[in-house]
């Protein structure tokens, strides 16, 4: 590292692109959009609407825009849609 005239070397702190700040603890409030979601209130996770399991935001892959719900797996999506379909009949 280059030093200033007569002074100690200066440290340089750089963040890698993969360095992310630690999310705030607790449940996030999320607006589910087509193909994406927007975090309204920061948090570490959302809850599955079917199982109640915590889903870390970085692992969130399944949700319903119409129902504004998150799901932990494709099976949970199918369970919710089966319940919705049965109620409409």
Order of alpha helices (4+ residues) and beta strands (2+ residues): beta-beta-beta-beta-beta-beta-alpha
